[in-house]
Amino acid sequence: MSKKGLYFDAAEWFYIRANKTPEEISKILPVCANTIYQWSADGHWAVKRQAALGSPRGIADKLRRLAEQKVADLEVETLDAAACDGLYKLLSAIQKMEQLEDMRVLGIAVMDNFTRFLKIQADPEVVMLVGKWVRAWFQSLE
């Protein structure tokens, strides 16, 4: 299997979700930075990264990195109720953002399955009308 077949998906994940540069990714995966630059251009990763950073999942990822940094910076001697409360609130926010994204993904899957079902079962006029509403619903999610 080619390097692209082996590492493309992982490189894309590191670029989009982990916000890594091609140079950083080339230190993680056995692929040179120039190849990763080419893959990112071909796959429009910069656009995908911008979309991911503003999505609930992207926000949750940022909050998770913040929580990890806060935990790494904690000193047991200075741990108090306020610090614990702050971490608890941060973790709760992360969980809510992840649930929001999960609900969004589930809604999209349900609508996709429903429209496939409708195309088989309903008259073309009904399919067109419902399709218009479904497209409007998808646009409202953006």
Number of C-alpha atoms within 10 A of each C-alpha: 5 7 11 14 8 10 15 19 11 14 24 23 16 18 21 22 17 17 19 15 15 23 14 13 22 17 11 12 16 10 18 13 17 12 15 23 15 12 17 20 12 9 13 12 17 13 12 15 19 13 13 17 18 11 17 19 19 22 17 23 20 17 18 17 13 14 18 12 11 14 13 9 9 11 9 7 6 8 10 9 9 9 14 12 11 13 17 13 12 16 16 12 16 21 14 13 20 19 15 15 16 14 12 14 11 12 13 16 11 12 16 13 11 12 16 12 12 16 14 10 11 12 10 12 9 13 18 13 10 14 16 11 12 17 11 11 13 12 9 8 8 7
